[in-house]
Amino acid sequence: MILRKTFPLFAALLLGTAMQAQPHNSSTEVKAETSSQSVLDIIYKVNRYWQSTHPQPGWAFWDVAAYHTGNMEVYSLTRDTAFRKYSEDWAAYNQWKGAKSNNPADWKHTYGERDEYVLFGDWQICFQTYLDLYHLQPSAQKIARAKEVMEYQMSTARNDYWWWADGLYMVMPVMTKLYNTTGNPLYLEKMQAYFQHANSIMYDEEAGLYYRDAKYVYPKHKSVNGKKDFWARGDGWVFAALAKVIKGLPATAPNRSFYVQRFRRMAQAIKEAQQTEGYWTRSMLDPAHAPGPESSGTAFFTYGLLWGMNNGILDKKDYLPTAQVAWNYLTQTALQPDGKIGYVQPIGERAIPGQVVDKNSTSPFGVGAFLLAACEMYRWQNNTLNHDRDGYRLVWSDEFNHHGAPDTTKWGYEKGFVRNEEWQWYQPENAACRDGQLVIEARREQKPNPGYTAGSRDWRRKRPNIEYTAACLLTRGKGSWLYGRFEMRGRISIKDGIWPAWWTLGNDKPWPGNGEIDIMEYYRGKLLANIACLGPDRKAEWFSNTFAIDSLGGEKWASQFHVWRMDWTAEYIALFVDDVLLNKVPLDKLNNKDGSGFNPFRQPHYMLLNLAIGGMNGGDASKTTFPQQFEVDYVRVYQRK
């Protein structure tokens, strides 16, 4: 990332078609033989089957809206625009509303499928997807109804809006998403009050599970064998809701620890109730009440368990076997050859003895639950098992699964005009976490340069104004590592003048003697993989490979998320994108050429993530439309066990 001269390639890489990454739906795609790829194939198979067999948008009620929560999770993972459009068309068809009555005097919160049941949570789950779509392309009308309804609801004195277990999934994530969108703390306060009411009428402390609603509380209601009757899909709704709530809560939220504790207690109870075949029966503690497999509850439980492990809430030693056998059921029994998800109990509110649930039983909410579970299984396989296989363990990560500013225990910031005569002024406010991603934004905005000095020859001081802003995050002083596997999943802009990078610098000695590794760098139509040490002329000696972005697929390639990786050992540094080798240099070639014998790559390095504009290498951004973004799904560091 630091200013360099152009040097010949260190090695010519004959990448051919393997380097020409294609979107997932391309018939020319080169597939990696990995377990994560097989999960991704399943995701596409299931979602394409559903969408092709259900081309009409459907209403905004809970059964269809629950599917869209799964579809949006798939879009978050794949960034496939066809999936996003399916939900956008549905939202537009429903006018970005749930129940459509415009007279609050008529609004009801009890069960109802007509337009006056605006305060009934089954009409509010659609707001989850509307909010997700809003953050992809903000427009006030997308969330106007969500804010109107929820603000009215919070203005009332009652706390009994969530009187059934399903309602927790329908609305709790709406509250956290609206909090993160508006910053209004009342959303979190009311969520806690409503949840406490739900706990008071549905939660069984001894079992660690929820009854579907007050009608089914033991001993007033019993299973056919006189046991407590916990409906699997009902507890699945709650468990999945808690995962989504914890994901959306700031780390400092007052009640976060309470939600985590409740999530863990439920996980323990869920694990104990699993059948040996991997599924959960409809009556969780009385398998004989309504025997046989059921997919919607099982999928929600699988989603929650995998999400908990992926995010460090649950210990894999305790829960991986449970999640794995559940996944085996979902893919070997529930999943049909054509992509249909079977064994989904029809719409209802309890486990019904004698009800037929078979391979032809499917529903949109069951498909949505399956997709949620599949996305988390993909993350587990891709992020954990592949590294375990290669002998690595995770030692540091940022998943960006909160909303707001990046975690200051992990990241600091560069500020001002820094290097390479770049156009941007670095400032922390151009970096934010939202919807599970870090977004670094380059903006065109003018303000006075506080360091301006008339007549100065220093490029940083002779500019009277700041014309552009962006952000550079770094782990210096907070995290540095010697050797390991470094991985980042991100999406870059390749517009004129835009210069994104993910790179490292050594802790000791001034540049270039401290060593630089550009794991990901792009500017002026080229993707670069660079390593630099101190050369014999006391300038940087570069070991670089450069690839024309057009050879990868150009804008189509750049519209997708990709995984950049560095494998750094005592013998070599190897740089990859999407598992394709870009550059590999033996460490013995990387000693500084000043006679000291110092090798800057045998010392710890810290990481930087930045989005630069213009300057000596970036190109001309004057005709580029702003803002531009560098989106980061995660950054992880693994080291040998």
Buried (B, 14 or more C-beta within 10 A) or exposed (E): BBBBEEBEEBEEBEBEEEBBBBBBEEEEEBEBEBBBBBBBEBBBBBBBBBBEEBEEBBBBBBBBBBBBBBBBBBBBBBBBEEBBEBBBEBBEEBEBBBBBBEEBEEBBBEEBEEBBBBBBBBBBBBBBBBBBBBBBEEEEEBBBBBBBBBBEBBEEEEBEBBBBBBBBBBBBBBBBBBBBBBEBEBBBBBBBBBBBBBBEBBBBEEBBBBBBBEEBBBEEBBBEEEBBBBBBBBBBBBBBBBBBBBBBBBEEBEBBEEBBEBBBBBBEBBBEBBBEBBBBBBBBBBBEBBBBBBBBBBBBBBBBBBBBBBBEBBEBEBBBEBBBBBBEBBBEBBBBEEBBBBBBBEEEBBBBEEBEBEBEBBBBBBBBBBBBBBBBBBBBBBBBBBBEEEEBEBBBBBBBBBBEBBBEEBBBBBEEBBBBBBBBBBBBEBBBBBBBBBBBBBBBEEEEBEBBEEEEEEEBBBBEEBBBBBBBBBBBEBBBBBBBBBBBBBBBBBBBBBBBBBBBBBBEBEBBBBBBBBBBBBBBBBBBBBBBBBBEEEBBBBBBBBBEBEEBBEEEBBBBBBBBBBBBEEEBBBBBBBEBBBBBBEBEBBBBBEEEEBBBBBBEBBBBBBBBBBBEBBBEBEEBEBBBBBBBBBBBBBBEE
